[in-house]
Amino acid sequence: MLFLDITDTDFDRQFSAILNRSEETSAQVLETVRGIITDVRTRGDEALIDYTNRFDRLNLTDAAGLEIGRQEVEAAVAAVPAEDLAALKLAVERVARFHEKQKSQTWLSTEEPDILLGQKVTPLDRVGIYVPGGKASYPSSVIMNAVPARVAGVREIIMVCPTPGGEINPAVLAAAHLSGVHRIFRVGGAQAVAALACGTATIPRVDKVTGPGNIYVATAKQLVFGQVGIDMIAGPSEILVINDGTGTPAHIAADLLSQAEHDELASSILITTDRSFGEAVAAEVEYQLGQLSRESIARASWEKFGAIIVAGSLEEAAAFSNRIAPEHLELAVADPFGLLPRITNAGAIFMGHWTPEAAGDYLAGPNHTLPTGGTARFFSPLSVDDFVKKSSIISFSEQGLKRLGNDIVRIAGLEGLEAHGKSVGIRLGLG
């Protein structure tokens, strides 16, 4: 773990290891994923059965075994304890309510009497959501991907999720049921992304693939982009906490570890204006690490990619945060709303000492699928907009074309596109 002063002469050099920590897509990974995509495109279900049996240790004999049927889903829902099911229902309700506010409508403008302009909003027809099933099970990922699609009006939501050894967390299936997923397939990895993008006899081709995954899943999404849409390429998780010396060190330490326990490449950073507070947080992190069931993962993350940074002011801390553009940003300060205007780059912003990042992960309402690795400079959280497409509407009357036609012809001429100009001129008798 780094303990640095932001004014240290070699600060950038020491901090660069954290900024550059993402898994690199090696030539071997690219070659492997390209081969899988080609194989699935060529052999379809047969390839999926082979990969699923090999990687997930299953014994499927035909394509019918790829799909998780209604009875299995209903049995999973029944197996989830009532209090857990109630929590999942609450999360679905809150996430749906938040995303309802994001919906945009088709609109038409008649501010010009002879020209009508507008925009048509249409839901995607079918989407695929990828849900990891390796190191941990994530019902929250199901909710955050499926609910916005349902709110957007997507006709069919397809879910793929690996089931190593044939096991799948009942809460994942319950979340799918509650969120409105239509079909679920026990397929993971690059082969699942390939099936969604190309379609097989059993898994229908989708219009867009969303959801997190490992380096093979991320690489597959990159390679099929253009054939289908994708949400983003998610890297390792990260949190940055800005602090002014107020609050409780134990709380900040717990928030830092909430990201460190994700995986060894996760990054947890505290930038504080109070060195003694930073030292107290560092001691508390060490204490809390020993209490975690995922201690080995969290410790590896903290020791390699954790940092406590001392800044001279909150303004300096905010400028540093904007440079990093963190996935999760906590403003653990006395006046978070006073600092908020200085923040320009962040996936999600958690305000004050009583808003831990985990609240946003599960049921605050906003989406937890967020841009990572500095991409919050230009990407936004997953939203309803990711599940719709927008078409421009243009309608000229004869008078409208006459009013603007000469200028259209003139601009076409500037570009040397004679036929463009003629398509207008021939209507206006311009020769």
C-alpha positions in Angstrom: 0.0 0.0 0.0 1.3 3.4 -0.9 1.3 6.3 1.6 2.1 9.4 -0.4 2.1 13.2 -0.3 0.6 14.6 -3.4 3.5 17.0 -3.6 6.2 14.3 -3.6 8.5 14.8 -6.5 8.1 11.2 -7.6 4.4 11.0 -6.9 3.4 10.3 -10.6 6.0 7.5 -11.0 4.9 5.8 -7.8 1.2 6.1 -8.6 1.5 4.9 -12.2 1.3 1.3 -11.2 -2.2 1.8 -9.9 -3.3 3.7 -13.0 -1.9 1.0 -15.3 -3.1 -2.1 -13.4 -5.8 -3.3 -15.8 -5.4 -6.8 -17.3 -3.7 -6.5 -20.7 -5.3 -8.3 -23.6 -2.4 -10.4 -24.7 -2.0 -11.7 -28.2 -2.7 -15.2 -26.8 -6.1 -14.1 -25.3 -7.0 -12.4 -28.5 -6.2 -15.5 -30.5 -8.1 -17.7 -28.2 -11.2 -15.5 -28.1 -11.2 -15.1 -31.9 -11.0 -18.9 -32.3 -14.0 -19.4 -29.9 -16.1 -16.8 -31.7 -15.3 -18.4 -35.1 -16.1 -21.9 -33.7 -19.5 -20.8 -32.2 -20.3 -19.0 -35.4 -19.5 -22.2 -37.4 -20.7 -25.0 -35.1 -23.3 -23.2 -33.1 -24.9 -25.3 -30.3 -22.4 -28.1 -30.7 -19.5 -25.7 -29.9 -21.4 -24.3 -26.9 -21.9 -27.8 -25.5 -18.3 -28.6 -25.9 -17.0 -25.5 -24.3 -19.6 -25.6 -21.4 -18.7 -29.3 -20.7 -15.0 -28.5 -20.7 -14.9 -25.2 -18.8 -17.8 -25.6 -16.4 -17.4 -29.4 -15.8 -20.8 -30.3 -17.0 -22.0 -33.3 -19.0 -24.5 -31.9 -21.4 -25.5 -34.2 -24.2 -27.8 -31.9 -26.2 -28.7 -28.3 -26.7 -31.8 -28.6 -24.5 -29.5 -28.7 -21.5 -28.2 -25.3 -22.2 -31.3 -23.6 -21.1 -32.4 -23.2 -17.5 -36.2 -23.9 -17.6 -39.1 -22.4 -15.7 -39.3 -25.2 -13.2 -35.7 -24.8 -12.2 -36.2 -21.0 -11.8 -39.3 -21.4 -9.7 -37.5 -23.9 -7.5 -34.7 -21.5 -7.0 -37.1 -18.7 -6.1 -38.8 -21.0 -3.5 -35.4 -21.9 -2.1 -34.4 -18.3 -1.3 -35.1 -17.3 2.3 -38.1 -15.0 2.6 -36.0 -12.1 4.0 -33.5 -12.4 1.2 -36.3 -12.5 -1.4 -37.8 -9.4 0.1 -34.5 -7.5 -0.1 -34.2 -8.5 -3.8 -37.7 -7.3 -4.5 -37.0 -4.0 -2.8 -33.8 -3.6 -4.9 -35.8 -4.3 -8.1 -38.5 -1.8 -7.1 -36.0 1.0 -6.3 -33.9 0.4 -9.3 -37.0 0.4 -11.5 -38.3 3.6 -10.0 -35.0 5.4 -10.5 -34.7 4.3 -14.1 -38.3 5.2 -14.9 -37.1 8.8 -14.5 -34.6 8.3 -17.3 -37.1 7.4 -20.0 -37.2 9.7 -23.0 -40.2 10.0 -25.3 -40.7 10.4 -29.0 -41.1 14.1 -29.7 -42.0 16.4 -32.6 -41.3 20.1 -33.1 -43.6 22.3 -35.1 -41.9 25.6 -34.3 -41.4 26.1 -38.1 -44.8 26.1 -39.9 -43.5 24.4 -43.1 -41.0 21.9 -41.6 -41.6 19.2 -38.9 -38.6 17.8 -37.0 -38.4 15.3 -34.2 -37.0 12.2 -32.7 -38.5 8.7 -32.5 -37.4 6.6 -29.4 -37.7 2.8 -30.0 -36.7 0.1 -27.5 -34.2 -2.5 -28.7 -35.9 -5.7 -29.7 -33.7 -8.2 -27.8 -30.8 -7.8 -25.5 -28.4 -10.2 -23.8 -27.0 -9.7 -20.3 -23.9 -11.5 -19.1 -23.8 -12.4 -15.4 -20.5 -13.7 -13.9 -20.6 -17.0 -12.1 -17.0 -17.8 -11.2 -15.5 -16.4 -8.0 -18.8 -15.1 -6.7 -22.5 -14.9 -7.6 -24.0 -11.5 -8.3 -27.8 -11.1 -8.2 -27.2 -7.4 -8.1 -25.6 -7.6 -11.6 -28.8 -9.2 -12.9 -31.0 -6.5 -11.4 -28.8 -3.6 -12.7 -28.7 -4.9 -16.2 -32.2 -6.4 -16.6 -34.3 -3.8 -14.9 -33.3 -0.8 -17.1 -33.9 -3.0 -20.2 -37.3 -3.9 -18.9 -38.1 -0.3 -18.1 -36.9 0.7 -21.6 -39.5 -1.7 -23.1 -37.1 -4.3 -24.5 -39.2 -7.1 -25.9 -37.0 -10.0 -24.8 -34.2 -10.2 -22.3 -31.8 -13.1 -22.6 -29.4 -13.9 -19.7 -26.3 -16.0 -19.9 -24.5 -17.2 -16.7 -21.9 -19.9 -16.3 -22.7 -22.7 -13.8 -19.4 -24.3 -12.8 -20.0 -27.8 -11.6 -23.7 -27.4 -12.4 -24.3 -25.0 -9.5 -25.9 -21.6 -9.7 -26.8 -19.4 -6.7 -30.6 -19.5 -6.3 -30.5 -15.7 -5.6 -29.2 -15.1 -9.1 -32.2 -17.0 -10.6 -34.6 -15.3 -8.3 -33.2 -11.9 -9.3 -33.7 -12.8 -12.9 -37.2 -13.8 -12.3 -38.0 -10.6 -10.4 -36.3 -8.4 -12.9 -38.2 -9.7 -15.9 -35.6 -11.9 -17.7 -37.3 -14.0 -20.3 -34.8 -16.8 -20.9 -31.7 -18.0 -19.1 -28.8 -20.1 -20.4 -26.1 -21.9 -18.5 -23.3 -20.7 -20.7 -20.4 -18.4 -19.8 -17.1 -17.0 -21.1 -16.3 -15.8 -24.6 -18.5 -18.5 -26.0 -21.6 -17.0 -24.4 -20.9 -13.6 -25.8 -20.3 -15.2 -29.2 -23.6 -17.0 -29.0 -25.5 -13.8 -28.2 -23.8 -11.9 -31.0 -24.0 -14.6 -33.7 -27.1 -16.6 -32.6 -27.3 -20.4 -32.6 -30.3 -22.8 -33.0 -30.9 -22.5 -29.3 -29.7 -19.1 -28.2 -31.2 -16.2 -30.2 -29.1 -13.4 -31.6 -29.5 -10.2 -29.7 -29.1 -6.5 -30.6 -26.9 -5.6 -27.6 -24.7 -7.4 -25.0 -24.3 -5.8 -21.5 -22.8 -6.9 -18.2 -19.4 -7.5 -16.7 -17.0 -10.4 -17.1 -13.4 -11.6 -17.0 -10.7 -10.7 -19.6 -12.1 -13.3 -22.1 -15.6 -11.9 -21.8 -14.4 -8.3 -22.2 -12.2 -9.3 -25.2 -15.2 -11.1 -26.8 -17.4 -8.0 -26.4 -14.7 -5.9 -28.1 -14.5 -8.3 -31.0 -18.2 -8.6 -31.6 -18.9 -4.8 -31.3 -20.3 -3.6 -34.6 -22.1 -6.9 -35.1 -24.0 -6.1 -31.9 -23.9 -3.2 -29.5 -22.1 -3.4 -26.2 -22.4 -1.3 -23.0 -18.8 -0.7 -22.1 -15.6 -2.7 -21.5 -15.4 -2.9 -17.7 -12.0 -3.1 -16.0 -11.1 -3.9 -12.4 -13.3 -2.2 -9.7 -12.1 1.0 -8.0 -13.0 3.5 -5.3 -11.6 6.9 -4.4 -12.5 8.5 -1.1 -12.0 12.3 -0.6 -11.8 13.2 3.1 -11.2 16.3 5.1 -10.3 14.7 8.5 -13.9 14.4 9.6 -15.8 11.2 10.1 -14.7 7.8 11.5 -11.6 6.0 10.2 -13.2 2.6 10.6 -16.0 3.6 8.3 -13.6 4.8 5.6 -11.5 1.6 6.0 -14.6 -0.5 5.5 -15.5 1.4 2.3 -12.0 0.9 0.9 -12.1 -2.8 1.6 -15.6 -3.1 0.0 -13.8 -2.7 -3.3 -10.6 -4.5 -2.5 -12.5 -7.7 -1.8 -13.8 -7.8 -5.4 -10.6 -9.1 -6.9 -6.8 -8.7 -6.7 -6.7 -6.0 -9.4 -9.3 -3.7 -7.6 -8.0 -0.4 -6.4 -8.9 1.5 -3.2 -7.6 5.0 -2.7 -8.1 7.6 0.1 -7.0 11.2 -0.5 -7.2 13.2 2.7 -6.2 16.7 3.9 -5.4 15.2 7.3 -2.3 12.9 7.6 -3.1 11.6 11.0 -6.6 10.6 9.8 -5.0 8.8 6.9 -2.7 6.9 9.3 -5.7 5.9 11.4 -7.5 4.6 8.3 -4.4 2.6 7.3 -4.3 1.0 10.8 -8.0 0.3 10.6 -7.7 -1.4 7.2 -5.1 -3.7 8.5 -7.3 -4.6 11.5 -10.4 -5.2 9.3 -8.6 -7.3 6.8 -8.2 -10.0 9.4 -11.9 -10.2 9.8 -12.8 -10.8 6.1 -13.6 -14.2 4.6 -12.0 -12.9 1.3 -9.0 -11.7 3.1 -6.5 -13.1 0.7 -8.1 -11.3 -2.3 -8.7 -8.0 -0.4 -5.1 -8.0 1.0 -3.6 -8.6 -2.4 -5.6 -5.7 -3.8 -4.8 -3.4 -0.9 -1.1 -4.1 -0.7 -0.5 -3.8 -4.5 -3.1 -1.2 -5.6 -4.2 0.6 -2.4 -3.1 4.1 -1.6 -3.5 6.8 1.0 -2.6 10.3 -0.3 -2.2 13.5 1.6 -3.4 16.6 -0.2 -2.9 20.2 0.8 -6.6 21.1 0.3 -9.9 19.7 -0.8 -9.5 21.7 -4.1 -6.3 19.8 -4.7 -8.0 16.5 -3.8 -10.9 17.2 -6.2 -8.5 18.0 -9.0 -6.7 14.8 -8.4 -10.0 12.9 -8.4 -11.0 14.5 -11.8 -7.7 13.3 -13.2 -8.3 9.7 -12.0 -12.0 9.8 -13.1 -12.9 7.0 -10.6 -15.7 4.5 -10.9 -16.9 5.1 -7.4 -16.2 8.4 -5.6 -17.0 9.1 -2.0 -17.1 12.6 -0.7 -16.5 11.8 2.9 -16.3 15.4 4.0 -18.2 17.8 6.2 -19.8 19.6 3.3 -20.1 17.2 0.3 -22.5 19.4 -1.6 -20.1 22.3 -1.3 -17.4 20.1 -2.9 -19.7 18.6 -5.6 -19.4 21.4 -8.1 -15.7 20.8 -8.4 -16.2 17.2 -9.4 -16.3 16.7 -13.2 -15.3 13.0 -13.7 -16.8 10.1 -11.8 -19.0 7.2 -12.4 -21.1 7.5 -9.2 -20.7 10.1 -6.4 -21.6 9.1 -2.8 -22.3 12.1 -0.7 -21.3 12.4 3.0 -20.4 10.1 5.8 -23.6 8.1 5.8 -23.6 7.0 2.1 -21.3 4.0 1.7 -20.6 2.8 -1.8 -22.4 -0.5 -1.1 -25.7 1.4 -0.9 -25.3 2.2 -4.6 -24.2 -1.3 -5.4 -27.4 -2.8 -4.2 -30.6 -0.8 -3.9 -30.2 3.0 -3.7 -31.6 3.1 -7.3 -28.9 4.3 -9.6 -27.1 1.7 -11.7 -24.0 0.2 -10.4 -22.6 -0.7 -13.9 -20.2 2.1 -14.1 -17.2 3.3 -16.2 -13.8 2.1 -14.9 -10.2 2.8 -15.6 -10.6 6.5 -16.2 -13.4 6.2 -18.8 -15.7 8.2 -16.6 -14.1 11.1 -18.5 -16.4 10.2 -21.4 -18.7 7.3 -20.4 -21.8 7.3 -18.2 -23.4 4.6 -16.0 -25.6 2.0 -17.7 -29.1 3.5 -18.1 -32.4 3.2 -20.0 -30.7 5.0 -22.9 -28.5 2.0 -23.4 -31.6 -0.1 -24.3 -33.2 2.2 -26.8 -32.3 3.6 -30.2 -33.2 7.1 -31.5 -34.2 7.9 -35.0 -34.5 11.4 -36.4 -37.8 12.5 -38.0 -37.7 15.0 -40.8 -40.7 16.3 -42.8 -40.5 19.2 -45.3 -43.6 20.7 -46.9 -43.2 22.0 -50.5 -42.9 25.5 -49.0 -40.2 24.4 -46.5 -38.1 22.9 -49.3 -38.5 26.0 -51.3 -37.4 28.2 -48.4 -34.2 26.2 -47.7 -33.5 24.5 -51.0 -31.1 27.0 -52.4 -28.9 26.7 -49.4 -29.0 22.9 -49.4 -27.9 23.0 -53.1 -25.1 25.5 -52.3 -23.7 23.3 -49.4 -23.9 20.2 -51.7 -21.9 22.1 -54.2 -19.2 23.0 -51.7 -18.8 19.3 -51.2 -18.8 18.5 -54.9 -21.8 16.2 -54.5 -23.8 17.0 -57.6 -26.4 14.4 -57.2 -27.2 15.6 -53.7 -27.9 19.1 -55.0 -29.8 17.8 -57.9 -32.2 15.8 -55.7 -33.3 19.1 -54.3 -33.0 21.2 -57.4 -35.0 18.9 -59.6 -38.0 19.4 -57.2 -37.6 23.2 -57.3 -37.1 23.5 -61.0 -33.5 24.7 -60.6 -32.2 22.8 -63.6 
